Amino acid sequence: MTLTIESSTNDQLISVDIYTLSGKKLKSVRVPSNVYRFKTVLPAYSGALLVNVKSRNGQLTVKVIQY
């Protein structure tokens, strides 16, 4: 499954970290400079994941459910 992350405010993305609900880090990606839209493939995992997106102006964590 591909996850697309886009900054609606043209805030530069820095990194994307993907965790299980128990806190185990499955994937960490540094986003190339000057990128406002980024695609990444989610790890092979069935269930809920936490996706933490860091940008120049802060960070956001969302829950993604993958089957």
PDBQT receptor file of N, H, CA, C and O in Angstrom, charges set to zero:
ATOM      1  N   MET A   1       0.839  -1.164   0.000  1.00  0.00    +0.000 N 
ATOM      2  CA  MET A   1       0.000   0.000   0.000  1.00  0.00    +0.000 C 
ATOM      3  C   MET A   1       0.891   1.237   0.000  1.00  0.00    +0.000 C 
ATOM      4  O   MET A   1       1.862   1.314   0.752  1.00  0.00    +0.000 OA
ATOM      5  N   THR A   2       0.556   2.188  -0.838  1.00  0.00    +0.000 N 
ATOM      6  H   THR A   2      -0.233   2.126  -1.449  1.00  0.00    +0.000 HD
ATOM      7  CA  THR A   2       1.319   3.423  -0.931  1.00  0.00    +0.000 C 
ATOM      8  C   THR A   2       0.621   4.522  -0.146  1.00  0.00    +0.000 C 
ATOM      9  O   THR A   2      -0.595   4.687  -0.240  1.00  0.00    +0.000 OA
ATOM     10  N   LEU A   3       1.384   5.262   0.617  1.00  0.00    +0.000 N 
ATOM     11  H   LEU A   3       2.372   5.128   0.693  1.00  0.00    +0.000 HD
ATOM     12  CA  LEU A   3       0.872   6.374   1.402  1.00  0.00    +0.000 C 
ATOM     13  C   LEU A   3       1.411   7.661   0.799  1.00  0.00    +0.000 C 
ATOM     14  O   LEU A   3       2.620   7.809   0.620  1.00  0.00    +0.000 OA
ATOM     15  N   THR A   4       0.508   8.600   0.482  1.00  0.00    +0.000 N 
ATOM     16  H   THR A   4      -0.474   8.480   0.628  1.00  0.00    +0.000 HD
ATOM     17  CA  THR A   4       0.911   9.897  -0.041  1.00  0.00    +0.000 C 
ATOM     18  C   THR A   4       0.694  10.946   1.036  1.00  0.00    +0.000 C 
ATOM     19  O   THR A   4      -0.382  11.030   1.627  1.00  0.00    +0.000 OA
ATOM     20  N   ILE A   5       1.710  11.734   1.285  1.00  0.00    +0.000 N 
ATOM     21  H   ILE A   5       2.584  11.666   0.805  1.00  0.00    +0.000 HD
ATOM     22  CA  ILE A   5       1.658  12.791   2.295  1.00  0.00    +0.000 C 
ATOM     23  C   ILE A   5       1.904  14.110   1.571  1.00  0.00    +0.000 C 
ATOM     24  O   ILE A   5       2.868  14.258   0.819  1.00  0.00    +0.000 OA
ATOM     25  N   GLU A   6       1.014  15.057   1.816  1.00  0.00    +0.000 N 
ATOM     26  H   GLU A   6       0.231  14.937   2.427  1.00  0.00    +0.000 HD
ATOM     27  CA  GLU A   6       1.131  16.349   1.151  1.00  0.00    +0.000 C 
ATOM     28  C   GLU A   6       0.891  17.471   2.151  1.00  0.00    +0.000 C 
ATOM     29  O   GLU A   6      -0.026  17.397   2.968  1.00  0.00    +0.000 OA
ATOM     30  N   SER A   7       1.709  18.497   2.085  1.00  0.00    +0.000 N 
ATOM     31  H   SER A   7       2.454  18.557   1.421  1.00  0.00    +0.000 HD
ATOM     32  CA  SER A   7       1.548  19.654   2.945  1.00  0.00    +0.000 C 
ATOM     33  C   SER A   7       0.582  20.623   2.277  1.00  0.00    +0.000 C 
ATOM     34  O   SER A   7       0.858  21.121   1.186  1.00  0.00    +0.000 OA
ATOM     35  N   SER A   8      -0.535  20.891   2.917  1.00  0.00    +0.000 N 
ATOM     36  H   SER A   8      -0.759  20.487   3.803  1.00  0.00    +0.000 HD
ATOM     37  CA  SER A   8      -1.525  21.801   2.330  1.00  0.00    +0.000 C 
ATOM     38  C   SER A   8      -1.116  23.262   2.472  1.00  0.00    +0.000 C 
ATOM     39  O   SER A   8      -1.681  24.134   1.812  1.00  0.00    +0.000 OA
ATOM     40  N   THR A   9      -0.150  23.528   3.319  1.00  0.00    +0.000 N 
ATOM     41  H   THR A   9       0.309  22.819   3.856  1.00  0.00    +0.000 HD
ATOM     42  CA  THR A   9       0.287  24.905   3.546  1.00  0.00    +0.000 C 
ATOM     43  C   THR A   9       1.675  25.162   2.955  1.00  0.00    +0.000 C 
ATOM     44  O   THR A   9       2.318  26.156   3.292  1.00  0.00    +0.000 OA
ATOM     45  N   ASN A  10       2.128  24.285   2.089  1.00  0.00    +0.000 N 
ATOM     46  H   ASN A  10       1.605  23.478   1.815  1.00  0.00    +0.000 HD
ATOM     47  CA  ASN A  10       3.469  24.367   1.509  1.00  0.00    +0.000 C 
ATOM     48  C   ASN A  10       4.556  24.403   2.579  1.00  0.00    +0.000 C 
ATOM     49  O   ASN A  10       5.572  25.082   2.431  1.00  0.00    +0.000 OA
ATOM     50  N   ASP A  11       4.324  23.663   3.649  1.00  0.00    +0.000 N 
ATOM     51  H   ASP A  11       3.499  23.111   3.769  1.00  0.00    +0.000 HD
ATOM     52  CA  ASP A  11       5.291  23.504   4.723  1.00  0.00    +0.000 C 
ATOM     53  C   ASP A  11       6.225  22.355   4.337  1.00  0.00    +0.000 C 
ATOM     54  O   ASP A  11       5.760  21.243   4.085  1.00  0.00    +0.000 OA
ATOM     55  N   GLN A  12       7.506  22.605   4.288  1.00  0.00    +0.000 N 
ATOM     56  H   GLN A  12       7.883  23.508   4.493  1.00  0.00    +0.000 HD
ATOM     57  CA  GLN A  12       8.474  21.599   3.837  1.00  0.00    +0.000 C 
ATOM     58  C   GLN A  12       8.493  20.387   4.752  1.00  0.00    +0.000 C 
ATOM     59  O   GLN A  12       8.662  20.522   5.964  1.00  0.00    +0.000 OA
ATOM     60  N   LEU A  13       8.317  19.187   4.170  1.00  0.00    +0.000 N 
ATOM     61  H   LEU A  13       8.179  19.078   3.186  1.00  0.00    +0.000 HD
ATOM     62  CA  LEU A  13       8.362  17.937   4.921  1.00  0.00    +0.000 C 
ATOM     63  C   LEU A  13       9.814  17.579   5.240  1.00  0.00    +0.000 C 
ATOM     64  O   LEU A  13      10.722  17.867   4.460  1.00  0.00    +0.000 OA
ATOM     65  N   ILE A  14      10.018  16.944   6.403  1.00  0.00    +0.000 N 
ATOM     66  H   ILE A  14       9.280  16.710   7.036  1.00  0.00    +0.000 HD
ATOM     67  CA  ILE A  14      11.371  16.573   6.829  1.00  0.00    +0.000 C 
ATOM     68  C   ILE A  14      11.530  15.061   6.924  1.00  0.00    +0.000 C 
ATOM     69  O   ILE A  14      12.479  14.501   6.375  1.00  0.00    +0.000 OA
ATOM     70  N   SER A  15      10.596  14.388   7.626  1.00  0.00    +0.000 N 
ATOM     71  H   SER A  15       9.825  14.843   8.072  1.00  0.00    +0.000 HD
ATOM     72  CA  SER A  15      10.727  12.942   7.793  1.00  0.00    +0.000 C 
ATOM     73  C   SER A  15       9.368  12.298   8.034  1.00  0.00    +0.000 C 
ATOM     74  O   SER A  15       8.401  12.955   8.420  1.00  0.00    +0.000 OA
ATOM     75  N   VAL A  16       9.328  10.983   7.792  1.00  0.00    +0.000 N 
ATOM     76  H   VAL A  16      10.114  10.450   7.479  1.00  0.00    +0.000 HD
ATOM     77  CA  VAL A  16       8.141  10.169   8.045  1.00  0.00    +0.000 C 
ATOM     78  C   VAL A  16       8.601   8.934   8.812  1.00  0.00    +0.000 C 
ATOM     79  O   VAL A  16       9.490   8.210   8.364  1.00  0.00    +0.000 OA
ATOM     80  N   ASP A  17       7.987   8.699   9.975  1.00  0.00    +0.000 N 
ATOM     81  H   ASP A  17       7.265   9.287  10.339  1.00  0.00    +0.000 HD
ATOM     82  CA  ASP A  17       8.291   7.524  10.786  1.00  0.00    +0.000 C 
ATOM     83  C   ASP A  17       7.011   6.724  10.960  1.00  0.00    +0.000 C 
ATOM     84  O   ASP A  17       5.946   7.291  11.206  1.00  0.00    +0.000 OA
ATOM     85  N   ILE A  18       7.114   5.404  10.831  1.00  0.00    +0.000 N 
ATOM     86  H   ILE A  18       7.978   4.943  10.631  1.00  0.00    +0.000 HD
ATOM     87  CA  ILE A  18       5.945   4.531  10.935  1.00  0.00    +0.000 C 
ATOM     88  C   ILE A  18       6.170   3.539  12.071  1.00  0.00    +0.000 C 
ATOM     89  O   ILE A  18       7.195   2.860  12.129  1.00  0.00    +0.000 OA
ATOM     90  N   TYR A  19       5.180   3.469  12.984  1.00  0.00    +0.000 N 
ATOM     91  H   TYR A  19       4.347   4.021  12.936  1.00  0.00    +0.000 HD
ATOM     92  CA  TYR A  19       5.271   2.648  14.195  1.00  0.00    +0.000 C 
ATOM     93  C   TYR A  19       4.062   1.721  14.308  1.00  0.00    +0.000 C 
ATOM     94  O   TYR A  19       2.994   2.000  13.763  1.00  0.00    +0.000 OA
ATOM     95  N   THR A  20       4.251   0.621  15.023  1.00  0.00    +0.000 N 
ATOM     96  H   THR A  20       5.118   0.395  15.466  1.00  0.00    +0.000 HD
ATOM     97  CA  THR A  20       3.110  -0.194  15.447  1.00  0.00    +0.000 C 
ATOM     98  C   THR A  20       2.473   0.520  16.635  1.00  0.00    +0.000 C 
ATOM     99  O   THR A  20       3.058   1.453  17.184  1.00  0.00    +0.000 OA
ATOM    100  N   LEU A  21       1.283   0.091  17.031  1.00  0.00    +0.000 N 
ATOM    101  H   LEU A  21       0.807  -0.667  16.585  1.00  0.00    +0.000 HD
ATOM    102  CA  LEU A  21       0.633   0.705  18.183  1.00  0.00    +0.000 C 
ATOM    103  C   LEU A  21       1.405   0.458  19.480  1.00  0.00    +0.000 C 
ATOM    104  O   LEU A  21       1.259   1.211  20.443  1.00  0.00    +0.000 OA
ATOM    105  N   SER A  22       2.219  -0.589  19.505  1.00  0.00    +0.000 N 
ATOM    106  H   SER A  22       2.338  -1.201  18.723  1.00  0.00    +0.000 HD
ATOM    107  CA  SER A  22       3.020  -0.868  20.697  1.00  0.00    +0.000 C 
ATOM    108  C   SER A  22       4.317  -0.052  20.731  1.00  0.00    +0.000 C 
ATOM    109  O   SER A  22       5.076  -0.141  21.697  1.00  0.00    +0.000 OA
ATOM    110  N   GLY A  23       4.577   0.741  19.683  1.00  0.00    +0.000 N 
ATOM    111  H   GLY A  23       3.961   0.813  18.899  1.00  0.00    +0.000 HD
ATOM    112  CA  GLY A  23       5.740   1.626  19.678  1.00  0.00    +0.000 C 
ATOM    113  C   GLY A  23       6.938   1.140  18.906  1.00  0.00    +0.000 C 
ATOM    114  O   GLY A  23       7.953   1.835  18.872  1.00  0.00    +0.000 OA
ATOM    115  N   LYS A  24       6.870  -0.027  18.281  1.00  0.00    +0.000 N 
ATOM    116  H   LYS A  24       6.045  -0.591  18.309  1.00  0.00    +0.000 HD
ATOM    117  CA  LYS A  24       8.000  -0.537  17.503  1.00  0.00    +0.000 C 
ATOM    118  C   LYS A  24       8.093   0.227  16.178  1.00  0.00    +0.000 C 
ATOM    119  O   LYS A  24       7.119   0.303  15.430  1.00  0.00    +0.000 OA
ATOM    120  N   LYS A  25       9.265   0.788  15.898  1.00  0.00    +0.000 N 
ATOM    121  H   LYS A  25      10.057   0.726  16.506  1.00  0.00    +0.000 HD
ATOM    122  CA  LYS A  25       9.466   1.521  14.651  1.00  0.00    +0.000 C 
ATOM    123  C   LYS A  25       9.648   0.543  13.505  1.00  0.00    +0.000 C 
ATOM    124  O   LYS A  25      10.542  -0.303  13.538  1.00  0.00    +0.000 OA
ATOM    125  N   LEU A  26       8.793   0.660  12.483  1.00  0.00    +0.000 N 
ATOM    126  H   LEU A  26       8.067   1.347  12.457  1.00  0.00    +0.000 HD
ATOM    127  CA  LEU A  26       8.871  -0.220  11.323  1.00  0.00    +0.000 C 
ATOM    128  C   LEU A  26       9.623   0.410  10.156  1.00  0.00    +0.000 C 
ATOM    129  O   LEU A  26      10.254  -0.288   9.363  1.00  0.00    +0.000 OA
ATOM    130  N   LYS A  27       9.550   1.740  10.058  1.00  0.00    +0.000 N 
ATOM    131  H   LYS A  27       9.038   2.307  10.703  1.00  0.00    +0.000 HD
ATOM    132  CA  LYS A  27      10.172   2.409   8.920  1.00  0.00    +0.000 C 
ATOM    133  C   LYS A  27      10.447   3.864   9.280  1.00  0.00    +0.000 C 
ATOM    134  O   LYS A  27       9.661   4.504   9.978  1.00  0.00    +0.000 OA
ATOM    135  N   SER A  28      11.559   4.368   8.801  1.00  0.00    +0.000 N 
ATOM    136  H   SER A  28      12.198   3.848   8.234  1.00  0.00    +0.000 HD
ATOM    137  CA  SER A  28      11.916   5.768   8.989  1.00  0.00    +0.000 C 
ATOM    138  C   SER A  28      12.470   6.283   7.668  1.00  0.00    +0.000 C 
ATOM    139  O   SER A  28      13.381   5.687   7.092  1.00  0.00    +0.000 OA
ATOM    140  N   VAL A  29      11.913   7.396   7.191  1.00  0.00    +0.000 N 
ATOM    141  H   VAL A  29      11.173   7.880   7.658  1.00  0.00    +0.000 HD
ATOM    142  CA  VAL A  29      12.326   7.938   5.896  1.00  0.00    +0.000 C 
ATOM    143  C   VAL A  29      12.620   9.423   6.049  1.00  0.00    +0.000 C 
ATOM    144  O   VAL A  29      11.803  10.179   6.574  1.00  0.00    +0.000 OA
ATOM    145  N   ARG A  30      13.787   9.827   5.589  1.00  0.00    +0.000 N 
ATOM    146  H   ARG A  30      14.451   9.212   5.164  1.00  0.00    +0.000 HD
ATOM    147  CA  ARG A  30      14.092  11.266   5.508  1.00  0.00    +0.000 C 
ATOM    148  C   ARG A  30      13.606  11.743   4.152  1.00  0.00    +0.000 C 
ATOM    149  O   ARG A  30      13.905  11.136   3.123  1.00  0.00    +0.000 OA
ATOM    150  N   VAL A  31      12.857  12.829   4.159  1.00  0.00    +0.000 N 
ATOM    151  H   VAL A  31      12.614  13.322   4.995  1.00  0.00    +0.000 HD
ATOM    152  CA  VAL A  31      12.298  13.369   2.922  1.00  0.00    +0.000 C 
ATOM    153  C   VAL A  31      13.340  14.285   2.286  1.00  0.00    +0.000 C 
ATOM    154  O   VAL A  31      13.948  15.099   2.982  1.00  0.00    +0.000 OA
ATOM    155  N   PRO A  32      13.556  14.167   0.971  1.00  0.00    +0.000 N 
ATOM    156  CA  PRO A  32      14.522  15.050   0.299  1.00  0.00    +0.000 C 
ATOM    157  C   PRO A  32      14.163  16.535   0.493  1.00  0.00    +0.000 C 
ATOM    158  O   PRO A  32      13.002  16.869   0.730  1.00  0.00    +0.000 OA
ATOM    159  N   SER A  33      15.145  17.400   0.394  1.00  0.00    +0.000 N 
ATOM    160  H   SER A  33      16.088  17.129   0.202  1.00  0.00    +0.000 HD
ATOM    161  CA  SER A  33      14.943  18.839   0.574  1.00  0.00    +0.000 C 
ATOM    162  C   SER A  33      13.918  19.408  -0.397  1.00  0.00    +0.000 C 
ATOM    163  O   SER A  33      13.776  18.930  -1.523  1.00  0.00    +0.000 OA
ATOM    164  N   ASN A  34      13.214  20.428   0.054  1.00  0.00    +0.000 N 
ATOM    165  H   ASN A  34      13.329  20.816   0.968  1.00  0.00    +0.000 HD
ATOM    166  CA  ASN A  34      12.241  21.170  -0.753  1.00  0.00    +0.000 C 
ATOM    167  C   ASN A  34      11.122  20.315  -1.317  1.00  0.00    +0.000 C 
ATOM    168  O   ASN A  34      10.661  20.549  -2.434  1.00  0.00    +0.000 OA
ATOM    169  N   VAL A  35      10.681  19.323  -0.551  1.00  0.00    +0.000 N 
ATOM    170  H   VAL A  35      11.056  19.132   0.357  1.00  0.00    +0.000 HD
ATOM    171  CA  VAL A  35       9.589  18.448  -0.978  1.00  0.00    +0.000 C 
ATOM    172  C   VAL A  35       8.346  18.774  -0.139  1.00  0.00    +0.000 C 
ATOM    173  O   VAL A  35       8.413  18.861   1.087  1.00  0.00    +0.000 OA
ATOM    174  N   TYR A  36       7.216  18.952  -0.825  1.00  0.00    +0.000 N 
ATOM    175  H   TYR A  36       7.161  18.882  -1.821  1.00  0.00    +0.000 HD
ATOM    176  CA  TYR A  36       5.957  19.265  -0.163  1.00  0.00    +0.000 C 
ATOM    177  C   TYR A  36       4.925  18.153  -0.358  1.00  0.00    +0.000 C 
ATOM    178  O   TYR A  36       3.859  18.172   0.257  1.00  0.00    +0.000 OA
ATOM    179  N   ARG A  37       5.250  17.186  -1.218  1.00  0.00    +0.000 N 
ATOM    180  H   ARG A  37       6.116  17.171  -1.718  1.00  0.00    +0.000 HD
ATOM    181  CA  ARG A  37       4.404  16.018  -1.463  1.00  0.00    +0.000 C 
ATOM    182  C   ARG A  37       5.324  14.811  -1.564  1.00  0.00    +0.000 C 
ATOM    183  O   ARG A  37       6.306  14.829  -2.306  1.00  0.00    +0.000 OA
ATOM    184  N   PHE A  38       4.998  13.753  -0.809  1.00  0.00    +0.000 N 
ATOM    185  H   PHE A  38       4.200  13.738  -0.207  1.00  0.00    +0.000 HD
ATOM    186  CA  PHE A  38       5.900  12.614  -0.708  1.00  0.00    +0.000 C 
ATOM    187  C   PHE A  38       5.102  11.323  -0.696  1.00  0.00    +0.000 C 
ATOM    188  O   PHE A  38       4.057  11.244  -0.051  1.00  0.00    +0.000 OA
ATOM    189  N   LYS A  39       5.590  10.303  -1.409  1.00  0.00    +0.000 N 
ATOM    190  H   LYS A  39       6.439  10.367  -1.933  1.00  0.00    +0.000 HD
ATOM    191  CA  LYS A  39       4.962   8.981  -1.419  1.00  0.00    +0.000 C 
ATOM    192  C   LYS A  39       5.926   7.969  -0.832  1.00  0.00    +0.000 C 
ATOM    193  O   LYS A  39       7.129   8.013  -1.090  1.00  0.00    +0.000 OA
ATOM    194  N   THR A  40       5.374   7.041  -0.024  1.00  0.00    +0.000 N 
ATOM    195  H   THR A  40       4.397   7.005   0.186  1.00  0.00    +0.000 HD
ATOM    196  CA  THR A  40       6.174   5.964   0.529  1.00  0.00    +0.000 C 
ATOM    197  C   THR A  40       5.313   4.708   0.601  1.00  0.00    +0.000 C 
ATOM    198  O   THR A  40       4.091   4.790   0.721  1.00  0.00    +0.000 OA
ATOM    199  N   VAL A  41       5.951   3.557   0.528  1.00  0.00    +0.000 N 
ATOM    200  H   VAL A  41       6.944   3.490   0.430  1.00  0.00    +0.000 HD
ATOM    201  CA  VAL A  41       5.244   2.279   0.628  1.00  0.00    +0.000 C 
ATOM    202  C   VAL A  41       5.209   1.882   2.099  1.00  0.00    +0.000 C 
ATOM    203  O   VAL A  41       6.237   1.880   2.775  1.00  0.00    +0.000 OA
ATOM    204  N   LEU A  42       4.017   1.545   2.588  1.00  0.00    +0.000 N 
ATOM    205  H   LEU A  42       3.181   1.546   2.039  1.00  0.00    +0.000 HD
ATOM    206  CA  LEU A  42       3.890   1.100   3.970  1.00  0.00    +0.000 C 
ATOM    207  C   LEU A  42       4.504  -0.280   4.128  1.00  0.00    +0.000 C 
ATOM    208  O   LEU A  42       4.457  -1.083   3.195  1.00  0.00    +0.000 OA
ATOM    209  N   PRO A  43       5.080  -0.576   5.290  1.00  0.00    +0.000 N 
ATOM    210  CA  PRO A  43       5.649  -1.905   5.536  1.00  0.00    +0.000 C 
ATOM    211  C   PRO A  43       4.568  -2.985   5.470  1.00  0.00    +0.000 C 
ATOM    212  O   PRO A  43       3.388  -2.703   5.680  1.00  0.00    +0.000 OA
ATOM    213  N   ALA A  44       4.971  -4.205   5.181  1.00  0.00    +0.000 N 
ATOM    214  H   ALA A  44       5.929  -4.434   5.011  1.00  0.00    +0.000 HD
ATOM    215  CA  ALA A  44       4.044  -5.342   5.168  1.00  0.00    +0.000 C 
ATOM    216  C   ALA A  44       3.614  -5.606   6.605  1.00  0.00    +0.000 C 
ATOM    217  O   ALA A  44       4.340  -6.229   7.380  1.00  0.00    +0.000 OA
ATOM    218  N   TYR A  45       2.433  -5.128   6.947  1.00  0.00    +0.000 N 
ATOM    219  H   TYR A  45       1.843  -4.622   6.317  1.00  0.00    +0.000 HD
ATOM    220  CA  TYR A  45       1.926  -5.244   8.306  1.00  0.00    +0.000 C 
ATOM    221  C   TYR A  45       0.412  -5.164   8.242  1.00  0.00    +0.000 C 
ATOM    222  O   TYR A  45      -0.135  -4.319   7.532  1.00  0.00    +0.000 OA
ATOM    223  N   SER A  46      -0.259  -6.018   8.961  1.00  0.00    +0.000 N 
ATOM    224  H   SER A  46       0.186  -6.704   9.537  1.00  0.00    +0.000 HD
ATOM    225  CA  SER A  46      -1.719  -6.009   8.969  1.00  0.00    +0.000 C 
ATOM    226  C   SER A  46      -2.207  -5.453  10.297  1.00  0.00    +0.000 C 
ATOM    227  O   SER A  46      -1.884  -5.990  11.357  1.00  0.00    +0.000 OA
ATOM    228  N   GLY A  47      -2.982  -4.383  10.241  1.00  0.00    +0.000 N 
ATOM    229  H   GLY A  47      -3.244  -3.947   9.380  1.00  0.00    +0.000 HD
ATOM    230  CA  GLY A  47      -3.510  -3.773  11.452  1.00  0.00    +0.000 C 
ATOM    231  C   GLY A  47      -3.277  -2.281  11.470  1.00  0.00    +0.000 C 
ATOM    232  O   GLY A  47      -3.048  -1.666  10.429  1.00  0.00    +0.000 OA
ATOM    233  N   ALA A  48      -3.335  -1.700  12.657  1.00  0.00    +0.000 N 
ATOM    234  H   ALA A  48      -3.521  -2.200  13.502  1.00  0.00    +0.000 HD
ATOM    235  CA  ALA A  48      -3.200  -0.252  12.805  1.00  0.00    +0.000 C 
ATOM    236  C   ALA A  48      -1.738   0.153  12.934  1.00  0.00    +0.000 C 
ATOM    237  O   ALA A  48      -0.949  -0.512  13.605  1.00  0.00    +0.000 OA
ATOM    238  N   LEU A  49      -1.398   1.243  12.285  1.00  0.00    +0.000 N 
ATOM    239  H   LEU A  49      -2.038   1.784  11.740  1.00  0.00    +0.000 HD
ATOM    240  CA  LEU A  49      -0.057   1.820  12.345  1.00  0.00    +0.000 C 
ATOM    241  C   LEU A  49      -0.168   3.287  12.726  1.00  0.00    +0.000 C 
ATOM    242  O   LEU A  49      -1.182   3.929  12.452  1.00  0.00    +0.000 OA
ATOM    243  N   LEU A  50       0.862   3.815  13.351  1.00  0.00    +0.000 N 
ATOM    244  H   LEU A  50       1.686   3.293  13.574  1.00  0.00    +0.000 HD
ATOM    245  CA  LEU A  50       0.949   5.241  13.623  1.00  0.00    +0.000 C 
ATOM    246  C   LEU A  50       1.972   5.836  12.663  1.00  0.00    +0.000 C 
ATOM    247  O   LEU A  50       3.105   5.364  12.574  1.00  0.00    +0.000 OA
ATOM    248  N   VAL A  51       1.561   6.872  11.953  1.00  0.00    +0.000 N 
ATOM    249  H   VAL A  51       0.640   7.256  12.026  1.00  0.00    +0.000 HD
ATOM    250  CA  VAL A  51       2.444   7.549  11.001  1.00  0.00    +0.000 C 
ATOM    251  C   VAL A  51       2.735   8.940  11.554  1.00  0.00    +0.000 C 
ATOM    252  O   VAL A  51       1.825   9.752  11.720  1.00  0.00    +0.000 OA
ATOM    253  N   ASN A  52       4.001   9.209  11.838  1.00  0.00    +0.000 N 
ATOM    254  H   ASN A  52       4.741   8.549  11.703  1.00  0.00    +0.000 HD
ATOM    255  CA  ASN A  52       4.425  10.494  12.366  1.00  0.00    +0.000 C 
ATOM    256  C   ASN A  52       5.130  11.261  11.261  1.00  0.00    +0.000 C 
ATOM    257  O   ASN A  52       6.142  10.810  10.725  1.00  0.00    +0.000 OA
ATOM    258  N   VAL A  53       4.584  12.428  10.925  1.00  0.00    +0.000 N 
ATOM    259  H   VAL A  53       3.762  12.795  11.360  1.00  0.00    +0.000 HD
ATOM    260  CA  VAL A  53       5.139  13.265   9.860  1.00  0.00    +0.000 C 
ATOM    261  C   VAL A  53       5.721  14.522  10.501  1.00  0.00    +0.000 C 
ATOM    262  O   VAL A  53       5.028  15.242  11.220  1.00  0.00    +0.000 OA
ATOM    263  N   LYS A  54       6.994  14.774  10.233  1.00  0.00    +0.000 N 
ATOM    264  H   LYS A  54       7.556  14.189   9.648  1.00  0.00    +0.000 HD
ATOM    265  CA  LYS A  54       7.642  15.979  10.747  1.00  0.00    +0.000 C 
ATOM    266  C   LYS A  54       7.854  16.956   9.594  1.00  0.00    +0.000 C 
ATOM    267  O   LYS A  54       8.252  16.578   8.493  1.00  0.00    +0.000 OA
ATOM    268  N   SER A  55       7.573  18.229   9.887  1.00  0.00    +0.000 N 
ATOM    269  H   SER A  55       7.249  18.536  10.782  1.00  0.00    +0.000 HD
ATOM    270  CA  SER A  55       7.799  19.284   8.904  1.00  0.00    +0.000 C 
ATOM    271  C   SER A  55       8.553  20.413   9.581  1.00  0.00    +0.000 C 
ATOM    272  O   SER A  55       8.865  20.336  10.769  1.00  0.00    +0.000 OA
ATOM    273  N   ARG A  56       8.842  21.453   8.829  1.00  0.00    +0.000 N 
ATOM    274  H   ARG A  56       8.588  21.516   7.863  1.00  0.00    +0.000 HD
ATOM    275  CA  ARG A  56       9.578  22.582   9.401  1.00  0.00    +0.000 C 
ATOM    276  C   ARG A  56       8.794  23.272  10.508  1.00  0.00    +0.000 C 
ATOM    277  O   ARG A  56       9.392  23.869  11.403  1.00  0.00    +0.000 OA
ATOM    278  N   ASN A  57       7.468  23.200  10.464  1.00  0.00    +0.000 N 
ATOM    279  H   ASN A  57       6.982  22.715   9.737  1.00  0.00    +0.000 HD
ATOM    280  CA  ASN A  57       6.643  23.918  11.439  1.00  0.00    +0.000 C 
ATOM    281  C   ASN A  57       6.029  23.029  12.514  1.00  0.00    +0.000 C 
ATOM    282  O   ASN A  57       5.185  23.501  13.277  1.00  0.00    +0.000 OA
ATOM    283  N   GLY A  58       6.421  21.762  12.602  1.00  0.00    +0.000 N 
ATOM    284  H   GLY A  58       7.106  21.379  11.982  1.00  0.00    +0.000 HD
ATOM    285  CA  GLY A  58       5.872  20.897  13.643  1.00  0.00    +0.000 C 
ATOM    286  C   GLY A  58       5.766  19.452  13.199  1.00  0.00    +0.000 C 
ATOM    287  O   GLY A  58       6.432  19.021  12.257  1.00  0.00    +0.000 OA
ATOM    288  N   GLN A  59       4.916  18.713  13.896  1.00  0.00    +0.000 N 
ATOM    289  H   GLN A  59       4.375  19.063  14.661  1.00  0.00    +0.000 HD
ATOM    290  CA  GLN A  59       4.722  17.311  13.548  1.00  0.00    +0.000 C 
ATOM    291  C   GLN A  59       3.271  16.918  13.773  1.00  0.00    +0.000 C 
ATOM    292  O   GLN A  59       2.534  17.573  14.510  1.00  0.00    +0.000 OA
ATOM    293  N   LEU A  60       2.877  15.822  13.113  1.00  0.00    +0.000 N 
ATOM    294  H   LEU A  60       3.475  15.290  12.515  1.00  0.00    +0.000 HD
ATOM    295  CA  LEU A  60       1.513  15.313  13.193  1.00  0.00    +0.000 C 
ATOM    296  C   LEU A  60       1.598  13.797  13.186  1.00  0.00    +0.000 C 
ATOM    297  O   LEU A  60       2.337  13.210  12.396  1.00  0.00    +0.000 OA
ATOM    298  N   THR A  61       0.835  13.166  14.074  1.00  0.00    +0.000 N 
ATOM    299  H   THR A  61       0.235  13.643  14.716  1.00  0.00    +0.000 HD
ATOM    300  CA  THR A  61       0.754  11.706  14.100  1.00  0.00    +0.000 C 
ATOM    301  C   THR A  61      -0.676  11.284  13.785  1.00  0.00    +0.000 C 
ATOM    302  O   THR A  61      -1.627  11.778  14.390  1.00  0.00    +0.000 OA
ATOM    303  N   VAL A  62      -0.819  10.363  12.828  1.00  0.00    +0.000 N 
ATOM    304  H   VAL A  62      -0.046   9.962  12.336  1.00  0.00    +0.000 HD
ATOM    305  CA  VAL A  62      -2.145   9.859  12.451  1.00  0.00    +0.000 C 
ATOM    306  C   VAL A  62      -2.127   8.336  12.505  1.00  0.00    +0.000 C 
ATOM    307  O   VAL A  62      -1.086   7.703  12.333  1.00  0.00    +0.000 OA
ATOM    308  N   LYS A  63      -3.308   7.763  12.747  1.00  0.00    +0.000 N 
ATOM    309  H   LYS A  63      -4.154   8.277  12.886  1.00  0.00    +0.000 HD
ATOM    310  CA  LYS A  63      -3.457   6.311  12.758  1.00  0.00    +0.000 C 
ATOM    311  C   LYS A  63      -3.920   5.863  11.370  1.00  0.00    +0.000 C 
ATOM    312  O   LYS A  63      -4.855   6.431  10.806  1.00  0.00    +0.000 OA
ATOM    313  N   VAL A  64      -3.260   4.846  10.831  1.00  0.00    +0.000 N 
ATOM    314  H   VAL A  64      -2.501   4.384  11.289  1.00  0.00    +0.000 HD
ATOM    315  CA  VAL A  64      -3.613   4.267   9.542  1.00  0.00    +0.000 C 
ATOM    316  C   VAL A  64      -3.916   2.793   9.767  1.00  0.00    +0.000 C 
ATOM    317  O   VAL A  64      -3.151   2.093  10.430  1.00  0.00    +0.000 OA
ATOM    318  N   ILE A  65      -5.018   2.328   9.223  1.00  0.00    +0.000 N 
ATOM    319  H   ILE A  65      -5.639   2.897   8.684  1.00  0.00    +0.000 HD
ATOM    320  CA  ILE A  65      -5.375   0.906   9.354  1.00  0.00    +0.000 C 
ATOM    321  C   ILE A  65      -5.154   0.246   8.007  1.00  0.00    +0.000 C 
ATOM    322  O   ILE A  65      -5.688   0.679   6.986  1.00  0.00    +0.000 OA
ATOM    323  N   GLN A  66      -4.351  -0.817   8.027  1.00  0.00    +0.000 N 
ATOM    324  H   GLN A  66      -3.917  -1.169   8.857  1.00  0.00    +0.000 HD
ATOM    325  CA  GLN A  66      -3.965  -1.517   6.802  1.00  0.00    +0.000 C 
ATOM    326  C   GLN A  66      -4.319  -3.001   6.951  1.00  0.00    +0.000 C 
ATOM    327  O   GLN A  66      -4.045  -3.606   7.988  1.00  0.00    +0.000 OA
ATOM    328  N   TYR A  67      -4.919  -3.576   5.927  1.00  0.00    +0.000 N 
ATOM    329  H   TYR A  67      -5.142  -3.085   5.084  1.00  0.00    +0.000 HD
ATOM    330  CA  TYR A  67      -5.258  -5.004   5.934  1.00  0.00    +0.000 C 
ATOM    331  C   TYR A  67      -4.637  -5.710   4.784  1.00  0.00    +0.000 C 
ATOM    332  O   TYR A  67      -4.816  -6.918   4.632  1.00  0.00    +0.000 OA
TER     333      TYR A  67
